[in-house]
Amino acid sequence: MADNRPYFDDEFGGRYILVEPGIFLMGDETGTRSEKPSHTVNITDPFFCGERPVTQAHWQALMETNPSAFTEGWAAGLRPVEQVSWDDVHGFLSRLNERDQNVERLGVKGMWRLPSESEWEYLSRAETTSRWAFGDRDSDLNDYGWHAGNAGASTREVGQKKPNPWGFLDLHGLVSEWCQDSFEPHYKSHDSSQSPHIDSTHQRKVHRGGSWFTESDSTRCSSRGSGLATHRSDGIGFRLVWQPL
């Protein structure tokens, strides 16, 4: 990992890296309408986040099914799980939390959840202010993510590209990642909290990071996507957060 942050590993090959509190500017005034207005967010509570998306092997071990579209080849288990809706992911989380309710990690108990949208952008930026954590040039994207220009029309195994400054992998492309938040087409009603923005009147949920079939602009740190809670796509998966209790 880039800066030797505390972490723990699970039995599915996942590593979960500590994200410490901090303040950052969320959004992009030069981006799309949904990324405005940019606003300061205060991350007050530390959490651990998966260094890469949840794999097919992890999903199958817990759920005993594999809904993914890309299952060919001996290494398919190391590809990200996809074709999972926001609702499906919460079924997975429920099962995972029930299984791990008495498990201590680094001496404390915790719970599994999705990241909030602000948490996702915070760890994606990793104290940078450029379009991607590696800079502003999309010609460098090939070194950090799988997208329409280099993925070869499918997902790939996780963890093959360079990490961001905090050690996180596959944030740009591969699969877009569900967040906990309700989607709004702008940030006018968002506050400075790291908590997810929830509006029960909005049926769409946020996903972040772009995918193997999107162009480079959709993989930027501030770029936003959305889908109904029941929507499944071979370009959407998720990343786990573990919250100490």
FIVEX-669009 format. One line per field, with one value per residue: chain; x, z, y of N, C-alpha, C in turn. Coordinates in steps of 0.1 Angstrom, whole numbers, plus 5000, padded with zeros to 4 digits. Each point is the difference from the previous one (the first is absolute). Example, Ala and Ser with C-alpha at 12.3 -4.5 7.8 and 13.67 -1.06 7.14 Angstrom:
! FIVEX-669009
kette	A,A
n.c1	5132,4996
n.c3	5078,4993
n.c2	4943,5011
ca.c1	4991,5009
ca.c3	5000,5000
ca.c2	5012,5011
c.c1	5009,4992
c.c3	5000,5008
c.c2	5012,5011
END
This chain:
! FIVEX-669009
kette	A,A,A,A,A,A,A,A,A,A,A,A,A,A,A,A,A,A,A,A,A,A,A,A,A,A,A,A,A,A,A,A,A,A,A,A,A,A,A,A,A,A,A,A,A,A,A,A,A,A,A,A,A,A,A,A,A,A,A,A,A,A,A,A,A,A,A,A,A,A,A,A,A,A,A,A,A,A,A,A,A,A,A,A,A,A,A,A,A,A,A,A,A,A,A,A,A,A,A,A,A,A,A,A,A,A,A,A,A,A,A,A,A,A,A,A,A,A,A,A,A,A,A,A,A,A,A,A,A,A,A,A,A,A,A,A,A,A,A,A,A,A,A,A,A,A,A,A,A,A,A,A,A,A,A,A,A,A,A,A,A,A,A,A,A,A,A,A,A,A,A,A,A,A,A,A,A,A,A,A,A,A,A,A,A,A,A,A,A,A,A,A,A,A,A,A,A,A,A,A,A,A,A,A,A,A,A,A,A,A,A,A,A,A,A,A,A,A,A,A,A,A,A,A,A,A,A,A,A,A,A,A,A,A,A,A,A,A,A,A,A,A,A,A,A
n.c1	5008,4994,4992,5001,4988,4994,5000,4990,5002,4991,4991,4995,5011,4990,5004,5000,5001,5006,4989,5009,4995,4992,5004,4990,5003,4987,5000,4995,5004,5010,4994,4992,4987,5001,5012,4990,5001,5013,5003,5003,5007,4995,5011,4991,4995,5010,5004,4997,5007,4993,5012,4991,4993,4988,5006,5000,5013,5001,4993,5006,5011,4995,4997,5011,5002,5001,4995,5013,5002,5011,4997,5004,5007,5012,5002,4989,5003,5011,4990,4996,4992,4992,4992,5004,4987,4996,4988,5006,5007,4988,4996,5011,4998,4987,5003,5008,4991,4991,5008,5002,4988,5007,5004,5011,5003,5013,4994,4992,4987,4994,4997,4995,5003,4992,5009,5001,4993,4999,4998,4992,4994,4999,4997,4991,4997,5000,4994,4995,5002,5007,4998,5012,5002,5001,4991,5003,5010,4990,5011,5000,4987,5006,5009,4988,4995,4989,5001,4991,5010,4999,4987,4999,4990,5007,4995,5008,5010,4996,5004,4997,4993,5006,5004,4990,5002,4988,5003,4990,4994,5000,5004,5008,4987,5001,4995,4990,5000,4991,4993,5000,5004,4990,4997,5007,4994,5002,5009,4990,4995,5012,5004,5007,4990,5007,4989,4994,4997,4990,4993,4991,4999,5013,4997,5008,5010,5010,5007,5012,5008,4988,5000,5000,4987,5004,4999,5012,4992,4994,5014,4998,5008,4996,5002,4987,4995,4989,4993,4989,4994,4992,5007,5001,5014,5005,4996,4992,5009,5009,5002,5006,4992,5010,4989,5011,4996
n.c3	5000,4994,5011,4999,4995,5012,5001,4995,5000,4990,5002,4993,5006,5007,4997,5013,4994,5011,5001,5002,5010,4994,4994,4991,4987,5001,4989,4989,5002,4995,5009,5000,4997,4999,4996,4999,5009,4997,5010,5011,5001,5012,4997,5009,4994,5006,4989,4997,4989,4993,4999,4998,4989,5005,5001,4988,5004,5004,4990,4992,5007,5000,4987,4997,4995,4987,5002,5001,4991,5007,4997,4988,5000,5002,4996,4996,5009,4993,4992,4999,5011,4990,4993,5009,5004,5003,4997,4990,4998,5003,4991,4992,5002,4998,4990,4995,5003,4995,4990,4999,5005,5003,4988,5006,4996,5001,5007,4989,5004,4989,4990,4991,4990,4993,4993,5007,4993,5011,5007,4990,4999,5013,5001,4990,5006,5013,5004,4989,4991,4994,4987,5000,5009,4988,4998,4990,4997,4992,4994,5013,4996,4989,5007,5001,4988,5000,4988,4993,5003,5011,5003,4987,5003,5011,5012,5009,5003,5012,5004,4987,5004,4998,5013,5007,5004,5003,4989,4996,4996,4987,5004,4990,4998,4993,5012,4997,5011,5005,5003,5013,4994,5003,4987,5000,4991,5013,5006,4995,5002,4996,5011,5011,5002,5007,5007,4996,4988,5009,4990,5009,4995,5001,4989,4995,4999,5007,4988,5003,4992,4993,4988,4997,4999,5010,4995,4998,4994,4998,4999,4998,5009,4993,4990,4997,5005,4994,5008,4996,5012,4990,4996,4990,5000,4988,5002,5009,5009,5009,5010,5009,5009,5009,5007,5007,5010
n.c2	4988,5011,5001,4987,5002,5000,4987,4993,4987,4996,4990,5010,5003,5005,5012,5004,5012,5004,5007,5010,5007,5009,5010,5000,5004,4998,4993,5006,5013,4992,4992,4989,5003,4986,5005,5008,5009,5003,4992,5006,4989,4998,4992,4997,4990,4994,4993,4988,5001,4992,4995,4991,4999,4997,4989,4994,4997,5013,5006,4991,5002,5013,5003,4992,5012,5001,5012,5000,5009,5004,4988,5003,4988,4994,5012,4995,4992,5004,4998,5013,4998,4997,5007,5008,5001,5013,4996,4994,5011,5005,4991,5003,5014,4998,4992,5009,5009,4992,4997,5013,4998,4988,5003,4999,5012,4997,4990,5003,5001,4996,5008,4992,5008,5007,5005,5011,5008,5008,4988,4995,5012,5000,4987,5003,5012,4995,5011,4996,5009,4991,4998,4994,4991,4994,5008,5009,4992,4999,5005,5004,5001,4996,5007,5006,4997,4991,5004,5007,5008,4993,4999,5003,5009,5001,4995,5003,4992,5000,5013,5002,5011,5011,5000,5006,5012,4996,4995,5008,4989,5001,5012,5000,4998,4989,5003,5007,5007,4991,5011,5004,5011,5007,4998,5011,5007,5004,5009,5006,4987,4998,4993,5003,4991,4991,5002,4989,5005,5000,4997,4996,5013,4998,4994,5010,4991,5004,5000,4996,5007,5000,4995,4987,5004,5008,5012,5005,5009,4988,4998,5013,5005,5010,4991,5001,4989,4995,4993,4994,4999,4998,5010,4991,5000,4996,5013,4994,5003,4997,5008,4993,5005,5000,5002,5004,4991
ca.c1	4992,5008,5005,5000,4988,4995,4991,4998,4996,4990,5003,4997,5011,4998,5007,4992,5010,4995,4998,5000,4992,5006,4991,5004,4991,4993,4994,5009,4993,5002,4994,4986,4991,4998,5011,4999,5012,5010,4998,5010,4995,5008,4999,5002,5002,5008,4994,5009,4994,5006,5009,4995,4986,4997,5002,4990,5002,4995,4986,4995,5002,4990,4986,4998,4996,5008,4992,5008,5000,5013,5004,5009,5014,5004,5002,4988,4997,5007,4994,4990,4986,4991,4986,4994,4993,5002,4992,5007,5012,4996,4998,5013,5005,4993,5006,5013,5000,4995,5011,5012,4996,5009,5014,5008,5010,5009,4996,4987,4990,4996,4989,5003,4991,5005,5005,4992,5006,5011,5012,5006,5008,5011,5011,5004,5009,5012,5006,5004,4989,5000,4989,5002,5010,5014,5002,4989,5002,4994,5010,5006,4990,5002,5008,4993,4986,4995,4989,4997,5011,5011,4995,4997,4986,4996,5007,5013,5003,5003,5013,5011,5005,5007,4991,5000,5010,4996,5001,4988,5001,4988,4990,4997,4997,4998,4985,4995,4998,4988,5002,4988,4992,4990,5006,4993,5007,5009,5003,4994,4995,5010,5007,5015,5001,5004,4988,4993,4989,4989,4987,4991,4992,5008,5001,5013,5011,5012,5011,5012,5012,5001,5001,5008,4995,4998,5011,5008,4994,4991,5007,5006,4996,4987,4989,4989,4990,4988,4991,4990,5005,4998,5007,5012,5008,5013,5010,4998,5003,5001,5012,4995,5006,4999,4999,5001,4988
ca.c3	5000,4997,5011,5012,5009,5006,4992,5003,4988,5003,4994,4986,4993,5001,5010,5004,5003,5008,4995,5012,4999,4993,4993,4986,4992,4992,4988,4990,4993,4986,4995,4996,5009,5012,5009,5005,5003,5009,5014,5010,5008,5011,5004,5015,5006,4992,4996,4992,4987,4991,4990,4986,5000,5004,4989,4998,5009,5013,4999,4999,5013,5009,4995,4993,4986,4993,4989,4991,4986,4995,5009,4992,5003,5013,5009,5001,5014,5004,4994,5009,4998,4994,4999,5013,5002,5013,5009,5001,5009,5014,5004,5003,5012,5011,5002,5004,5014,5009,5002,5006,5011,5011,4995,5003,4990,5007,5013,5002,4991,4990,4991,4986,4994,4988,5002,4995,4988,5004,5004,4988,4993,5009,4999,4986,4998,5008,5002,4987,4994,4986,4995,5006,5010,4993,4993,4991,4986,4998,4994,5011,5006,4998,5010,5013,4999,4988,4994,4986,4991,5002,5007,4991,5000,5012,5012,5002,5014,5009,5005,4990,4997,5011,5010,5003,5011,5012,4998,4995,4986,4991,5002,4987,4990,5003,5002,5008,5013,5007,5012,5008,4999,4990,4990,4996,4988,5004,5014,5007,5013,5008,5011,5001,5008,4993,5000,4987,4998,4999,4997,4997,4988,4989,4998,4994,5009,4994,4999,4998,4995,4986,4998,4989,4987,5000,4996,5011,5008,5010,5011,5009,5015,5003,4991,5007,4993,5008,4995,5009,5010,4995,4987,4999,4989,5001,5003,5013,5012,5013,5009,5014,5011,5014,5010,5014,5008
ca.c2	5012,5012,5008,4991,5001,4988,4992,4985,4992,4990,4987,5000,5008,5014,5008,5011,5010,5011,5013,5009,5012,5011,5009,5001,5007,4990,5006,5006,5011,4999,4987,5000,5006,4992,5002,5014,5008,4994,5004,4994,4989,4997,4986,5001,4986,4991,4988,4991,4998,4990,5006,4997,4996,4986,4990,4989,4989,5004,4999,4987,4993,5004,4999,4987,5002,5010,5006,5008,4997,4996,4989,4991,5000,4996,5012,5008,5003,5012,5012,5006,4996,5010,4996,5001,5012,5006,4991,4987,5003,5001,4986,4995,5006,4994,4987,5002,5006,4989,4991,5006,5009,4999,5000,5012,5003,5010,5001,5006,4995,5009,4996,5002,5009,5007,5013,5011,5006,5009,4992,4995,5011,5004,4990,5000,5012,4997,5013,5006,5008,4998,4993,4987,5001,5000,5013,5004,4995,4987,4991,4992,4991,4986,4995,5000,4995,4994,5009,4996,5001,4989,4989,4988,4996,4991,5003,4994,4997,5012,5002,4999,5013,5008,5006,5014,5003,4994,4986,4994,4995,4999,5010,5006,4989,4986,5001,5011,4995,5005,5007,4999,5012,5004,5009,5013,5004,5011,5000,5012,4997,4993,5008,4998,4988,4988,4991,4999,5009,4991,5007,4989,5002,4998,4986,4996,4999,5005,4991,5009,4995,4995,4986,4995,5005,5014,5008,5005,5011,4994,4994,5010,5000,5007,4996,4993,4992,4996,4990,4996,4990,4986,4999,4992,5003,4994,5010,5005,4991,5008,4999,4999,5008,4994,5012,4997,5004
c.c1	5009,5006,4998,4989,4997,4990,4997,4996,4989,5004,4998,5010,4998,5009,4992,5009,4993,4999,4998,4992,5008,4989,5004,4988,4994,4993,5011,4992,5002,4994,4986,4992,4998,5011,5001,4989,5010,4998,5009,4992,5010,4998,5005,5003,5009,4993,5010,4992,5008,5010,4996,4985,4998,5001,4988,5002,4995,4985,4995,5002,4989,4986,4997,4994,5010,4992,5008,4999,5014,5005,5009,5014,5003,5001,4987,4996,5007,4995,4990,4987,4992,4986,4993,4994,5004,4993,5007,5012,4996,4996,5013,5005,4993,5005,5014,5001,4994,5011,5011,4996,5008,5014,5007,5011,5009,4995,4986,4990,4995,4988,5004,4989,5005,5006,4989,5006,5011,5012,5007,5009,5012,5012,5005,5010,5013,5008,5005,4988,4999,4988,5000,5011,5014,5002,4988,5000,4993,5009,5006,4990,5003,5008,4992,4986,4997,4987,4998,5012,5010,4994,4998,4986,4996,5007,5014,5002,5003,5015,5012,5006,5006,4990,5001,5009,4997,5000,4988,5001,4987,4989,4995,4997,4998,4985,4997,4995,4988,5005,4986,4990,4988,5006,4991,5009,5009,5003,4994,4994,5009,5007,5014,5003,5005,4989,4994,4989,4988,4987,4990,4991,5008,5003,5014,5011,5013,5010,5012,5011,5001,5003,5009,4995,4998,5012,5007,4994,4991,5007,5007,4995,4987,4989,4990,4992,4989,4992,4989,5006,4999,5008,5013,5007,5013,5012,4999,5002,5000,5013,4995,5007,4997,5001,5002,4988,5005
c.c3	5000,5013,5013,5010,5006,4991,5006,4988,5004,4993,4986,4992,5000,5010,5002,5007,5008,4992,5011,4997,4992,4993,4985,4993,4991,4988,4991,4993,4985,4994,4996,5010,5013,5010,5006,5010,5008,5014,5009,5008,5011,5004,5014,5006,4991,4996,4992,4987,4992,4990,4986,5001,5005,4988,4999,5010,5014,5000,5000,5013,5010,4996,4992,4986,4994,4989,4989,4985,4995,5009,4993,5005,5015,5010,5001,5014,5006,4992,5009,4997,4994,4998,5014,5002,5014,5010,5002,5010,5014,5006,5004,5013,5013,5005,5006,5015,5010,5003,5009,5013,5012,4997,5004,4989,5006,5014,5003,4991,4991,4991,4986,4994,4986,5004,4997,4988,5003,5005,4987,4993,5008,4998,4986,4997,5007,5001,4987,4996,4985,4995,5005,5011,4994,4992,4991,4986,4998,4993,5010,5005,4998,5011,5013,4999,4987,4995,4986,4991,5002,5006,4991,5002,5011,5012,5000,5015,5008,5002,4990,4997,5012,5010,5000,5011,5013,4999,4994,4985,4993,5003,4987,4989,5006,5003,5008,5013,5007,5013,5007,4996,4989,4990,4999,4988,5002,5014,5008,5013,5008,5010,5000,5007,4991,4999,4986,4999,4996,4997,4995,4988,4987,4998,4995,5011,4992,4998,4994,4993,4985,4999,4988,4987,4999,4995,5012,5009,5011,5011,5009,5014,5003,4991,5007,4990,5009,4994,5010,5009,4995,4987,5001,4987,5001,5001,5014,5011,5012,5007,5014,5009,5013,5010,5014,5008,5014
c.c2	5012,5006,4992,5002,4987,4993,4987,4993,4990,4987,4999,5007,5015,5007,5013,5010,5012,5013,5009,5012,5011,5009,5001,5008,4989,5006,5006,5011,5000,4987,5002,5006,4993,5002,5013,5002,4992,5005,4992,4989,4996,4985,4999,4986,4991,4988,4992,4997,4989,5006,4997,4996,4985,4991,4990,4989,5003,4999,4986,4992,5003,4997,4987,5002,5010,5006,5006,4996,4994,4989,4990,5000,4997,5011,5008,5003,5012,5013,5005,4993,5012,4994,4999,5013,5005,4991,4987,5002,5001,4986,4994,5005,4994,4986,5001,5005,4989,4990,5005,5008,5000,5000,5013,5001,5012,5003,5007,4993,5012,4995,5003,5009,5005,5014,5011,5006,5009,4992,4995,5010,5004,4990,4999,5011,4998,5013,5007,5009,4999,4992,4985,5002,5000,5013,5003,4995,4986,4990,4991,4990,4985,4994,4997,4994,4994,5008,4996,4999,4988,4987,4987,4995,4990,5005,4993,4996,5012,5001,4999,5014,5007,5005,5015,5003,4994,4984,4993,4997,5000,5010,5006,4990,4987,4998,5012,4994,5007,5008,4999,5011,4999,5010,5013,5006,5012,4998,5011,4997,4991,5009,4996,4987,4988,4990,5000,5010,4990,5008,4989,5002,4998,4985,4996,5001,5004,4988,5009,4992,4996,4985,4996,5005,5015,5007,5006,5010,4995,4994,5010,4999,5006,4996,4992,4992,4997,4989,4997,4989,4986,4998,4991,5003,4992,5010,5006,4989,5008,4997,5001,5010,4992,5011,4994,5005,5005
END
